């Protein structure tokens, strides 16, 4: 079955046109567990915040008008008739000619409408001299001035960080509705891979992808359903894909999508439901054998077996779908500008992604040094690469010293 | 008890001089759980990778010397005596004048030392014409060329991301030793706060800090031990601090460290062990009432009650200690350059941190607009602030339009 390779843009468009973004539903989370989750409801305050008018300073609660005109030479004189502490309902009322001692955060007592700072007063027993006038509401935080009862405080779709969790706590909430986390089944195929922890038969290597892709799923806001290595047998693979589709919102396989007779994944995906495979190979390097299908609304990505290629295609094409399912903003990869450390060649007619390592040269210029790996399949490439340089289809190479944009796989502490 | 306020730098130095960085020990984690943890051992490979010499192309395994001189006009002719597939021990040996069909990733059969690409051959039944010479080891990835048995692959102290987990899987490991996560007890004090979920008595407000600080602890690589709100009573607070020190590696309280007679926390910390309180107040705004002590080697931070101030001081002083205990790199806060949206004033003689919101003006200049909150204690400040501008002790203000560095609390998607 021969089909023309799609360009990278065609593949992106085809995937998005088949992808129906449907809500995965919501669940309730206790507040500390809601951290780093996506809010699934508009949160409306059921109380005024602050719930009462509070003093913002230590001093005396007064009727403002009784201080008008007061200064160093002509202090207003009032009688202190009580104390208001924090956390208590005031037991005192401020009548004509009276004042009440008050601390920061305590409720303003009835009859008063302002607070004079303690620095602007002098007191002898219950007699208080006020040396500075205050206006109505001065040094008072009015009830509801921060948040009004009925006000929409946090919007659905917000990612909950420390500050947002703090705001929810302020509203007295202990639980909140959050979007469900998309479940992503991850499985490896191919006759040459064995699962870590098992003895390594002659001619085989340990599987990397089920682990590296699973952790990349976590990083993207999804929850991996680890299927490990599926034996290289059509009926076993068919069973595994069936079960993966039943238990997850999205499936990612790797390996087994090259050209041999044992390349079962696309046929099985086609047989499991409509529309089946929609992308048969992409004109990119690495990542050419990638196929993408949908069974009903569930995306099925089949990535190449080569670990670096698999992770690269995951970042470029699969991650945005996980982020959309999770209700998160689709992350744009961060880039840094660097000088090409040596000439980087592109594959003819294919969008080429060259893995690079970043380093500073003697004159402290940031250099993007290509990592030779390509066909060799070196697994350490994965760990050495800080990011990649993208070379468009119509360009043959990037010359040494040319400025390039490096898309970063991670933050590079101490490096960039 | 009056003590001179320390400057911000003095406080930082005092804290670091009392802080004995001791390893919290290690624990074993299965590979998927090791994601985003700190490696606690040097990982040495127990196998060669690849474990056998593999073909990097589809083609024919040959003795390189038998192709020397071959070209389009004078092909070398060999006899195909078998097939080597992936994942199997080759059943075939390549003798004089022979070749074996081989696919990418399959082991190089005995007797051969190079692979000719299928594109450079023509085959009739078992007769193979080779149109291009190969040198010894061409298209072969030699056993151990990626990682040698006995080689140190990943170093102790490394933060494990997707790529590193992939490398560990390649080595056949299913478990790895990781550093223990520091436990940080978080408790709120102060007579005015009530725990979320309980009815709100008159004169009280819901506590924010135990939640916002707990999630900030998670963010920093620690595990919060949530103690919630401790009643405003000396013996209750003493019991809670005792239990917090027993169950955690570090303690963070907030509230109750102002000036009133009910300010028990410092005395209790002093009574619980040496050296006791080492920082009594810092010349910063906000955050002046912060105290820091050590009971044995365990740090005890007492942050202000105001939620934004508490979180700010946490970021500035407590977070680096959690990161060090966790074996993580101490994160430097990311900054962006912006123009001050209006004049920002500093507090006389105190390092001032002005909370700001970032926005673009009509000409797409990034503007840092100060958020007025200060004394008012508005809890929404917490959620509105994108970061802060630092004004040194000897500077009175930052003028409108002056360029400032904004330290970011978080990434601001779509904004910066």
Contacts between the chains, C-beta under 8 A, distances in Angstrom:
chain1	res1	chain2	res2	distance
A	31	B	196	7.0
A	31	B	211	5.7
A	32	B	211	6.9
A	32	B	214	5.8
A	32	B	215	6.8
A	32	B	224	7.1
A	32	B	226	6.4
A	35	B	215	4.4
A	35	B	218	5.8
A	35	B	219	8.0
A	36	B	218	7.8
A	47	B	200	7.1
A	49	B	205	7.4
A	49	B	379	6.4
A	50	B	205	5.9
A	50	B	377	7.8
A	51	B	200	6.4
A	51	B	204	7.9
A	51	B	205	6.4
A	52	B	202	7.3
A	52	B	203	6.5
A	54	B	377	7.6
A	56	B	375	4.3
A	56	B	376	5.6
A	56	B	377	6.7
A	57	B	375	6.6
A	58	B	259	7.8
A	85	B	191	6.8
A	86	B	190	6.9
A	86	B	191	5.0
A	86	B	192	3.9
A	86	B	203	7.6
A	87	B	190	7.5
A	87	B	191	3.7
A	87	B	192	4.0
A	87	B	193	7.5
A	87	B	201	7.8
A	87	B	203	5.5
A	87	B	204	5.1
A	87	B	232	7.2
A	88	B	191	7.5
A	88	B	203	4.8
A	89	B	201	7.9
A	89	B	202	4.3
A	89	B	203	4.8
A	90	B	203	7.5
A	103	B	260	6.4
A	104	B	258	7.1
A	104	B	375	7.9
A	105	B	192	5.2
A	105	B	305	7.6
A	105	B	377	7.3
A	106	B	192	7.6
A	106	B	203	7.5
A	107	B	202	7.8
A	107	B	203	4.9
A	139	B	375	7.8
A	141	B	376	5.0
A	141	B	377	6.4
A	141	B	378	7.5
A	145	B	376	7.8
A	145	B	378	7.7
A	146	B	376	7.8
A	146	B	378	4.5
A	146	B	379	5.8
A	146	B	380	5.5
A	147	B	379	7.5
A	147	B	380	6.4
A	153	B	380	7.7
A	154	B	383	7.6
A	161	B	215	7.1
A	161	B	219	7.5
A	161	B	410	5.7
A	162	B	212	4.9
A	162	B	213	7.7
A	162	B	215	4.2
A	162	B	216	4.4
A	162	B	219	6.3
A	162	B	311	6.6
A	163	B	212	6.5
A	163	B	311	7.2
A	163	B	382	4.4
A	163	B	383	4.8
A	163	B	385	7.5
A	163	B	409	7.2
A	164	B	383	6.0
A	165	B	211	5.1
A	165	B	212	5.9
A	165	B	215	4.7
A	166	B	208	4.4
A	166	B	209	7.4
A	166	B	211	5.8
A	166	B	212	3.2
A	166	B	215	7.9
A	166	B	307	5.6
A	166	B	311	7.4
A	166	B	379	7.0
A	166	B	382	5.3
A	166	B	383	7.6
A	167	B	208	7.6
A	167	B	379	6.3
A	167	B	380	6.9
A	167	B	382	6.5
A	167	B	383	5.0
A	168	B	196	7.9
A	168	B	211	7.5
A	169	B	196	4.9
A	169	B	206	6.1
A	169	B	207	6.5
A	169	B	208	4.9
A	169	B	210	7.6
A	169	B	211	3.9
A	169	B	212	7.0
A	170	B	205	7.5
A	170	B	206	5.4
A	170	B	208	4.8
A	170	B	307	7.7
A	170	B	379	4.6
A	171	B	196	7.8
A	171	B	206	7.0
A	172	B	196	5.0
A	172	B	197	6.9
A	172	B	198	8.0
A	172	B	200	6.3
A	172	B	206	4.6
A	173	B	196	6.0
A	173	B	197	7.7
A	174	B	196	5.0
A	174	B	197	3.8
A	190	B	86	6.9
A	190	B	87	7.5
A	191	B	85	6.8
A	191	B	86	5.0
A	191	B	87	3.7
A	191	B	88	7.5
A	192	B	86	3.9
A	192	B	87	4.0
A	192	B	105	5.2
A	192	B	106	7.6
A	193	B	87	7.5
A	196	B	31	7.0
A	196	B	168	7.9
A	196	B	169	4.9
A	196	B	171	7.7
A	196	B	172	4.9
A	196	B	173	6.0
A	196	B	174	5.0
A	197	B	172	6.9
A	197	B	173	7.8
A	197	B	174	3.9
A	198	B	172	8.0
A	200	B	47	7.1
A	200	B	51	6.4
A	200	B	172	6.3
A	201	B	87	7.8
A	201	B	89	7.9
A	202	B	52	7.4
A	202	B	89	4.3
A	202	B	107	7.8
A	203	B	52	6.5
A	203	B	86	7.6
A	203	B	87	5.5
A	203	B	88	4.9
A	203	B	89	4.8
A	203	B	90	7.5
A	203	B	106	7.5
A	203	B	107	4.9
A	204	B	51	7.9
A	204	B	87	5.2
A	205	B	49	7.4
A	205	B	50	5.9
A	205	B	51	6.3
A	205	B	170	7.5
A	206	B	169	6.1
A	206	B	170	5.4
A	206	B	171	7.0
A	206	B	172	4.6
A	207	B	169	6.5
A	208	B	166	4.4
A	208	B	167	7.6
A	208	B	169	4.9
A	208	B	170	4.8
A	209	B	166	7.5
A	210	B	169	7.5
A	211	B	31	5.7
A	211	B	32	6.9
A	211	B	165	5.1
A	211	B	166	5.8
A	211	B	168	7.5
A	211	B	169	4.0
A	212	B	162	4.9
A	212	B	163	6.5
A	212	B	165	5.9
A	212	B	166	3.2
A	212	B	169	7.0
A	213	B	162	7.7
A	214	B	32	5.8
A	215	B	32	6.8
A	215	B	35	4.4
A	215	B	161	7.1
A	215	B	162	4.2
A	215	B	165	4.7
A	215	B	166	7.9
A	216	B	162	4.4
A	218	B	35	5.8
A	218	B	36	7.9
A	219	B	161	7.5
A	219	B	162	6.3
A	224	B	32	7.1
A	226	B	32	6.4
A	232	B	87	7.2
A	258	B	104	7.1
A	259	B	58	7.8
A	260	B	103	6.4
A	305	B	105	7.6
A	307	B	166	5.7
A	307	B	170	7.7
A	311	B	162	6.6
A	311	B	163	7.2
A	311	B	166	7.4
A	329	B	413	4.7
A	329	B	414	7.0
A	331	B	413	7.8
A	375	B	56	4.3
A	375	B	57	6.7
A	375	B	104	7.9
A	375	B	139	7.9
A	376	B	56	5.6
A	376	B	141	5.0
A	376	B	145	7.9
A	376	B	146	7.9
A	377	B	50	7.8
A	377	B	54	7.6
A	377	B	56	6.8
A	377	B	105	7.3
A	377	B	141	6.5
A	378	B	141	7.6
A	378	B	145	7.7
A	378	B	146	4.5
A	379	B	49	6.4
A	379	B	146	5.8
A	379	B	147	7.5
A	379	B	166	6.9
A	379	B	167	6.3
A	379	B	170	4.6
A	380	B	146	5.5
A	380	B	147	6.4
A	380	B	153	7.8
A	380	B	167	6.8
A	382	B	163	4.4
A	382	B	166	5.3
A	382	B	167	6.5
A	383	B	154	7.6
A	383	B	163	4.8
A	383	B	164	6.1
A	383	B	166	7.6
A	383	B	167	5.1
A	385	B	163	7.5
A	409	B	163	7.2
A	410	B	161	5.7
A	410	B	163	8.0
A	413	B	329	4.8
A	413	B	331	7.9
A	414	B	329	7.1
